[in-house]
Amino acid sequence: MVQYPYEGQGFKDWSGALEKYSDSFLIDLFYKMLRIRLIEEEIENRYFDDLMKTPIHLVIGQEATAVGACAALSTSDLLYSGHRTHGAYLGKGGDLKKMLSEMHCKANGCAGSRGGSMHLIDPDVGMAWSSAIVGGAIPIATGAALASQYKSDQNVTMVFFGDGGTEEGVCSESLNFASLKQLPIIFFCENNFYSVQSPLRTRQSQRDIFRWAEGHGINSSVVDGTNVLEVYEATKSAVEKIRDGGGPHFIEAKVYRFRAHGGAGDDSQTGYREVEEREMWERHCPVESYYSFLDQNNLGIKSQRPELQKQIEQEIRDCFEHALKSPEPKKADLFKYVYAD
């Protein structure tokens, strides 16, 4: 039984939107999604070599949310994320060498070998923080938005979290506080319908998440998380309104993860979801559906894709080699950044 059918419209009736964007922008969105997909697949392929000393939470199937949302942000805007953070980090412009070095527990990783896959941080691109704690990034991001408001720096803060994060009390508290103070923040919920292996309906029966957020007095919307342009336009609109003093926004993106909650491979066979459900969503793959849309609208993507893929695959090989050859952490640095006895 398919519990969560795809209810979006894909790119139906989106051809008119192409006039608003340059060909280079549209193709760049595809390049970034394809890059994340290929990176994640190679991480998955190598994971059982046991050289990456970290748990992983792959974003295969959720590339459009990271790329579309981050495309609407500037470098100085701050991004926070939960444990499924690879897409957010790469979408924000994170350094793949730093990311893979971190995942291999190397000293030159983006968190100095201290964080692993779930704690990717890079101030150079505005990747402010990520947390393995479900909902843990939400109050931290809310505090960062309050700081931006005090400083009048015009920055927008955005925080990614899953549907499970909305069930943490601190999420409600943060929404309420952001609404009360009219903070410059986007709460971005990637609703993939499962918290680990618990279906949404067993946790939040008949509740529309964006409607729930709206009840806190926050401008809220829902988008098709497989459509990178729909995600981009919703986020861009929210960013513009926030910069004009419009207060916080909440975006629910309905999307689907094609792999297990954690680790490599699919875990549908355990019975918490049907294989047919995953296969149905795979027919609406965000990377391939957008590729087909560009091809149908004569953007020349079919002739460009082989070279784009070749470039990405070479980059991935180079970055893995860099990570494997990078220096190990030193014992002398064990207590660096520790500020309490």
N, C-alpha and C positions, 0 to 999 in steps of 0.2 A: 504493500500500500504506500502510495506517495503522500506523505504528510504535508509537504510544503511544495506545491507546484509552482513553477515559474509563472508569475502574473504580470510581468513587464511587457512592454511593446517593442523592446529591442530598438532598432534604428528606423522603425516605420515612421514615415512622415518627417524624417530629420534632414532630408536632402536640402531643404531651404536654408537650414542653418549653416551650410557650408559657405555661403556668401559672406558670413561674418568673420571668417577665419582665413588666414593664409594657408596655402598648401603645406608650407614648411611646419607650421604649428600643428596641423592635423597629423602629419606624418610623424612629427616628434612625439606626439602622444602614443602612437602605435609603437614607435621605437622603444619608448620607456616601458610600456607594458610588456612587450616581447622580451626586453632585457631582464625584467624582473622574473618573468616566467622561466627563461633559460637559466638564470642564476639559481632559482629555487630548484629546478630539476637537477642541476649539477650538484647542489648541496645534498639533495635527496640521494643521488647516485653514489656519492662518496661517504654518506653518513656512517654506514656500517664498516668503513675502514677504521673507525674508532680513533680518528685523529682530531676530530672536532669535539673538544671536551665540554660540551654544553648540550642541554636539551634544545630541540628546535620546534618551532610552530610555523609551518609553511603557509604562505599566502597564495598558493596556487588556486586560481578561481576567483581571487579577490583583487586582482591587479588594477582594475578600473577605479576602485575606490581610492587607493593610494595615489595613483597617477593623476586622476581627475581632480581630487581635492588639493593636492600639493601644487598643481599647476596654477591654482588661483592665489597662492601665497607668495610673498616676497621672501628673500633670504633672511631678512631681519625679523619676520614673523616667527613666533615660537611654536614648535610642534612637540606634543607629548603623546605617548602611546602606551598601550598595555603590552602583554607578553607576545602577541603576534605582530612583531614590529619590523620585520625585514622590509616589507613593502613601504611602510611609512618612512623608514630611514633612506631607502634608495629613492623614493619619490621626492623627498625633500632635497635630494642632491648629495646624499651621503657618499663617502669614499668606499668603493668596494674593497680595496686593499685593506683599509682599516677595519672594515666589517669582518672580512674573512680572517684577518689576523686575530681579531677579538674572539671569533668562534673557535680558533685553534689555540686560544689561551696564550697569545704571544704578547710580549711587552709593548709592541707598537700598535696594539689594537685600539679601537676608538675609545675604549674604557680602560686601557692599560692592563688588559687581561683580567680585570676584576668583575666584569659583568656578564660576559658571554652573550648568547643570542638574544636574551630577553631584556638586556639593559644596554641598548645602543644609544650612545650620546655623542654629539658632535656640534659644539657651539659654532663652528665655522659656517655651518649651513642652517643654523637655527633648530637643529634637532636637540631639544633641551633636555629631555629625560624620557625614560621608559621604565616600566615596572612589571615584574612578574606577578604582583598582587592584583587580583581581579578588582578593577575599579580604583586601584591605588594611585594612578596618575591623575585622576579627575580632580581631587581637591588641590593637588600641587599645581595643576594647570590653572585652576580657578584663582589661586593665590598669585600666580604669575600675571594673570590678567588684571588683578587688582593693582599690582605693582605698575603695570603699563598705564593704567588709568591715572595713578598718582603722578607718574612721570610725564604724562601727556605725550608719549613717544609715537603715537599713532600705530603702534604694532597691534596685530591681531594674534591671539593665542588660539590654537586649535588642539583638541585632544581626541585621539582615537580610542574607542573601546568597543567591546562586543555587547550583544544583547544581555549576556550574564552580568555585565557591569552595571546595568540599569537597576539590578536587584539589590545592589549594595546601598545601605542607608546613606553613605557618604555621597552617593550620586544625587539623591534627592536633596540633601543638604546643600550641595554645590549648586544645583540648578536654582534652588530658592535664593541662595546668597547672590548668585550672578544676576538673577532677575531683580532682586532688591537694590543692588548697587549698579545695575545696568552696565555690566562689565563687557569689555571687548573680547568675547570668547565664542568659539564655535565648538559645541559638543557634537562630535561626529560618531554616530553609532553604526558600526558595521554589523547589521543583524544577519547572521548566517544561520539562525534558527536553532543552534545547539550550544549549550554550555558544557564543554567536555563531551559527554554522551547523553546529556539530559535534554530532551526536546523542549522547545519553547512552550508548547501547549501544556506540558506538565508543570511548568513553573509560573507561567503568566497566561492563564486561560482567557482567551478572547480579549486580550488587551492590545490595542494599537500603541506601539511604543511612542511614536511621534505625538499622538494625541495625549498620552500621559505626560510627556514633556511640556506640551502646550498648556497643560493645567497648572504649571508653575509660573505662567505669565511670560513664557518665552516663545518667540517666533519660531515655529517648527514646520518642517516639511519632510516628505518621504520621496525617495528617488529610486529608480531602477539602478541597483549597484553594478549591473553588468554593462551599463551604457556610460562610457567614459565622458562623453560630451554632456550628458544629463548631470552627472556628478560634478563636472567642472562648472557648468552654468549655475547650478544651485549654490555651490561654494563661492563662486565669484560674486553672485548676488548678495550672499550673506556678508562677505568681506567688505563690499562697497557700502552696505547699509551700516555695518559696524563702524567703519571709518568715518561715517557721517553722524555718528552718535546714536545709532539705532539700537544699541544694546545687544545682549547675547542671542545666539541662534542655535537651534538644535536641528541636525540633519540625520534622518534614519535612512540608511542605504540597505536595501534588501539584496543580499548577495549569498554566495554559497561557497564553502571550502570543499575542494575536490579531494583533499587528503585527510588523514586522521587529525584529531585534535592536536596531537603532538607526535613527533617522530616522523619517520619516513613511511610511505605507503598509505593504503586506504584501510580503514578499520570498520567498514560497513558490515563485514561478515560477522561482527560480534552481535548484531541484531538491533542496535539502537536506531538505525536508519536502514532503509532498503537500498540495495544496490541500484534498483531501477530509478530511485529518486536522484541519486548522484548522476547516473547516466543521462537522465532527463535534463539536469542542469548543465551537464557538460555540452549538450547540444546548443546551449546559449553561452558558450565560453566567451568571456569579455575580450580576449585577445583575437580570437578567430572571427567573432561576429563583427568587431570593428574593422578588421582586415577586409572582410567581405563587403562591408559598407563602403570603405574607401575604394575598393576595386570596382564596385558597381557604379561609382560616381567618377570614374576615370581619372583618378589621381596618380596613376602610374605606380601604384604600390607593388603590383605583381612583379614588375621588372626590378624594383629596388629591394625587395625583401631578401633575396639570396645574399646580396652584399651586406645588408644590415645584419643579417643573422651571422654571417661569416665574421664580421667585425666584433660582434658581441661574444661569440664563442672564443675568439682569440683573446679578447679581454679577460674572459673568465679563466682561461688556462693560465694567462700571465699572473692574474691576481691570486689564484690558488698557489702557484709556484712561489710567488712573493710571500704568502702567508706561511707556507711550509718551511721556507728558508729564513724566516724572521727570528729575531732573538727571543729566547725564553725569558720569563720574568726572573729577577734576581732576588735572592733571599733578603738582601739588604734593603729592598724596597717594600718588604712585606707590610710595614707599618706606615708607609707613606700615605698621606690623605686620611689617616686615622687621627681624630681630634679628641678622643676621650680615653682615659685609662680603663 
